[in-house]
Amino acid sequence: MDHTVSAKKAPPIIHRLGPVRWARENLFSSVSNSLLTLFGLWVLWAVFGSLIEWAIVNASFSGNDRSACMKPEQGACWPFVEAKFGQFMYGRYPVDERWRVNITFILMAITIIPILVPSFGYKKANLVALLIGLPIASFILLSGGVLGLAGVETNLWGGLLVTLVVALTGIVFSLPLGILLALGRRSDLPIIRWLSIGFIEIFRGIPLITVLFMASVMLPLFLPEGVNFDKLVRCLIGVALFASAYMAEVVRAGLESLPKGQYEAAYTQGFGYWQTHRLIILPQALKVVIPGIVNTFIGLFKDTTLVLIVGIFDLLGIVQLNFTDSSWATPQTAITGYIFVAMVFWIFCFAMSRYSIFMERHLSVEQRKDNI
Amino acid sequence: MSIFRVNWRNASSWLAQLCVLGAIAAAVYWVGSNTVVNLAKQSTASGFDFLNYRAGFGISQTLVEYSEDSSYGRVLLVGLLNTLLVAACSILLATLLGFLIGVGRLSQNWLIEKLAMIYIEVFRNVPLLLQIMFWYFGVLRNLPGPRQAMEFSEAFFLSNRGFAFPTPIFDQGSGVFLSALGISLITFIVARVYQRRVKLNTGIRVRIWRKCLGVALVLLIGAYVWVGIPVRWDVPAMAGFNYRGGGNLIPEFVALVVGLSFYTAAFIAEIVRAGIQSVAKGQTEAARALAIPEGTTLRLIIIPQALRVIIPPLTSQYLNLTKNSSLAVAIAYPDIVSVFAGTTLNQVGQAVEIIFITMMIYLSLSLITSLLMNLYNRRLAMSEAR
């Protein structure tokens, strides 16, 4: 039927605007637009100008104590970060044992990075390594007491180490718990359903801080005398339960996005409840909500800072603690420390959010392929 | 899923459910009996009597009358009101800022769009607790003392003691002024209702703006001629080591509001952007084809549809903000967690009751909000013709 002769497709003509043309079209197209641009330039100058002045021009970069950061018009006091860097990373973990922490960091990297790359295979083995292998290995490495490793009390752990331990524990436990809760909430068994709804709504309705208070103050009361959990473990439980309630809602959105036909087809094939979910429903539902899951992880990662309120020295806590060191007491110490922590968190969170956007695009491309 | 409805009729699934229930009941019983034993050993009292005991500590910001002789129950009320105050102020500021930045994100202006993006990416990806501590310990506490305070038009002063601002004093005769304002407002509302009714019945738009403005002007000028301007400003002035007169916001409050609203504004901006982008382009084009003016298109076509997408996530941001206001405890702003679950818990030691009350308050705040949200969603779903 097609009698039209198609012309040879020429590449689209790309208009390259010269910088002046570009500026006129994007920045000064009208009076109000020009005013906006001027306002933007003013903001740029006011914020970024003073930021550069503070962080680079007027900053100190070397020195051994506060005297390096006491000049008039002093900017950032970077030697403070340099001198305390070990503490910021490892807390009060014994210096001779820090290699164990480093190995743990490396283990985290080699189990997490491959699972993030969609084209990399072995996802199942990888997931097992991440969800089961990593927690056991890092627990043995970090707390020691076996295999000839010296024991290290958790109250010596600190800094980025604790931040990562809390975040990863939250992530590793909240995902399976969240899936179970989401299934429970959609279950036809009324008791299971109502228990799940109750759990989810209660934990979503209260601030994390009250959960942490409960974990640190009330959990010891709940246990028989003599049984005593480590403070860090109590916090980990609190964080994991809290995160799983949010995770459950994300997973539920994924479950609800699947057409009913998927269930019906599986049912027709004679699959039971668990088979249907394990083989048909969850693989699809979880894939749909990967961006949502990553966003929950970002929230969880930022929320780990709250443990400092119950007296655990995570990255923010240990930096805050070092402000009291009199040999580094300068008016700029606090701001420098906060900016450093902000940069560390920002790098992690920004990377995760970019990853979530990348996955969103990647998945929608795959979806399109599936539909064709 | 209803396909598995078959399951719950058969006995085994009921048995499984009862087992779960039994296990949970046993766990609750075990926890409960442990708690009773532990509490008995610590010889702390139980029950809610402590709410009537004398608190014996001061609170730096109180909206209702409070002294050291007030009861712990009063502490709870003061803390709750402080939480609500800081949440309300932050919500207002965060919404304003968030809408501005969200619109900026869609701006035709390249520079403004990029600045809005940088704002969102920076504030969204840094923990809120860190931001609050930065504003409080890094910025506000580092400000000069009241003597060298930063001055804005000789009426507003920002120092490490907080933010001092003038407050109005209503002299005699301000009643006349206020009633003039009130009558103008009522006139406007009545006119508006009338306008709507006429429009619905006949399709004719009655002009009311000028008439209403005229009425208001006549009333206000009349009031001015009668009593003059009876409002004076109480401007803060240095007296001793601090300001006297006017109002003062404590630095904890300022830091918390700034931290909460800057952080939440980044999320609101993204919600607003998504909302506006969700309105199909065809809507704007159809409106243009019908020769509806630009402003009217925005007001009657784009915004109502965008709001439908914006409001549900916006509410959950408001809820998050309210819950996040509990981070006040880190900078000792006297909110409910800080004065009740903190100071009161330390003094009384009745952890179970106090944490329970605190959780219940937050829980009821969020349940009430989500109930209202569900009602709102149902209304939207009904008006959506399908």
Interface residues (C-beta under 8 A of the other chain):
Chain A: N26 L27 S29 N33 L36 T37 F39 G40 L41 V43 L44 R186 D188 L189 P190 I191 I192 L195 E201 I202 R204 G205 I206 P207 L208 I209 T210 F213 M214 V217 M218 P220 L221 F222 L223 P224 E225 K260 Y263 E264 Y267 Y273 I298 K302 D303 T304 T305 L306 L308 I309 L316 Q320 F323 P331 A334 I335 Y338 I339 V341 A342 F345 W346 C349 F350 S353
Chain B: M1 S2 I3 F4 R5 N7 W8 S13 A16 Q17 L18 V20 L21 I24 V31 N34 T35 V37 N38 L39 K41 S107 Q108 N109 W110 L111 I112 L115 E121 V122 R124 N125 V126 P127 L128 L129 L130 Q131 M133 F134 F137 G138 V139 N142 K323 N324 S326 L327 V329 A330 V337 A341 L345 A351 V352 I355 T358 M359 Y362 L363 L365 S366 L367
